[in-house]
Amino acid sequence: MINVVAKFVVVSGSEQTFEDTISEFRGKYMADPGCLRFDLQKHAKAERTYVLLETYDSGDALRRHGESEDYKEFSARMKDLLAQKPEVDILRPVGEQV
């Protein structure tokens, strides 16, 4: 299992467009059986800061995601909505986890 935590700071006034775009692409990504989670969270104390929590069943699923035409379109649409480059962490579980 691979977890991705992506932090986004959105341009002021673009919050709703950002949220709508994530929502639109969520269905496309979740249609891939290797994508187990694609959930947007909003920071409680920073109104323009969001965290996207993603989970993939394998490295292959994550690679497929990053190479897809949907991802390329998503990235292009996000470009003008973001105040800075996203911070992305890719995480792997350690040890036995239930």
C-alpha positions, -999 to 999 in steps of 0.1 A, spaced: 0 0 0 12 35 -9 -2 66 8 2 101 -7 -3 133 13 -4 164 -10 -7 199 5 -21 227 -17 -23 264 -10 -49 279 -33 -50 314 -48 -74 336 -29 -108 335 -45 -101 301 -62 -112 279 -34 -146 268 -49 -131 262 -83 -103 241 -67 -128 221 -47 -150 215 -77 -120 204 -98 -109 179 -71 -145 166 -69 -147 162 -107 -115 142 -109 -121 121 -78 -146 99 -96 -122 94 -125 -94 84 -102 -115 62 -79 -126 43 -111 -91 28 -111 -93 -3 -89 -58 5 -76 -69 38 -62 -83 32 -28 -87 67 -14 -87 102 -29 -101 125 -2 -98 163 1 -95 179 35 -95 216 43 -71 229 70 -91 241 100 -70 273 106 -58 282 71 -87 287 47 -67 284 15 -48 253 26 -60 219 16 -46 184 20 -54 156 -4 -52 121 11 -46 94 -15 -40 56 -11 -30 32 -38 -28 -6 -35 7 -7 -52 35 13 -67 21 3 -101 -12 19 -93 5 51 -82 26 51 -114 -5 45 -135 -22 75 -118 8 98 -125 11 88 -161 -27 90 -169 -42 115 -193 -66 124 -165 -36 134 -143 -21 155 -170 -54 173 -175 -58 177 -137 -23 192 -134 -29 217 -162 -61 229 -146 -46 231 -111 -17 253 -123 -36 286 -122 -54 278 -90 -24 273 -68 -5 300 -49 26 278 -47 40 245 -57 22 216 -39 41 197 -12 38 160 -19 48 132 4 47 95 -6 45 72 23 48 34 28 34 17 59 61 3 83 56 -31 100 24 -51 105 -6 -28 105 -43 -37 108 
